[in-house]
Amino acid sequence: GTTFLLQPGVYRMQSVVPKNGDIFVGQPGAILNGSRLLTMFSQDTINGITYWVAPGPRHPGQINGNCDAAHPMCKYPEDLFFDNQPLRRVSNLADVTTDTCYFDYSRAKIFLLENPNGHIVETSTTRVAFAGGVDDVVIQGLIIEKYAIPAQMGAIGEQHPGSGLKVTSSEVRLNHGTGIKVGSSGQVIGNYVHDNGDLGIENDNASGALIENNEIMANNWA
């Protein structure tokens, strides 16, 4: 039953486990960002090709989903963002192009060809923005982006959202799996839900849910 007011700014790699009836209100410009900013790069020449290399995860997060041939790494929740654009992941270092990247978990490194100098480069690390399993949580006026949530789970709501979740006037974008997962008696009203890797809004067998006045676009890039 507590109300939390988030001031403008970027809150990086934060994961909230609400209690029943908690309310989270973002002032304009309040951003929950599930990624780590990459600032240290080296260069490595392999088989005659010079790559830019950044430190990456040593172990993947939860693997889930099914991939098509063009997106062979969609089961892995970590992504790389170059100036707020996700680079498609490939399964072999030799397949890296200027708009793709390769995660080598055994070496804890990320490989790309594009020169990162002067650009914003981030890798998603945090699983969820707002965990599920509790009831009557309200999220209003926040930007929620770049969480390493697995496919078919929500950056808001995770795998099993509680009942009565209400998400309003928020922007949910660039998360690996689903943007918002809503349960019974939930309300998703007046949001901009776009460019999430799997789904925009997912209904978890919800009864009595209200989803209206949202703009949902350009999801399923992963």
Secondary structure by P-SEA (a helix, b strand, c coil): cbbbbbccccccccccccccbbbbbbccccccccbbbbcbbbbbbcccbbbbbccccccccbbbbbbccccccccccbbbbcccccccccccccccccccccccccccbbbbccccccbbbbbbcccccccccccbbbbcbbbbcccccccccccccccccccbbbbccbbbcccccccbbbcccccccccccccccccccccccccccccccccccccccc
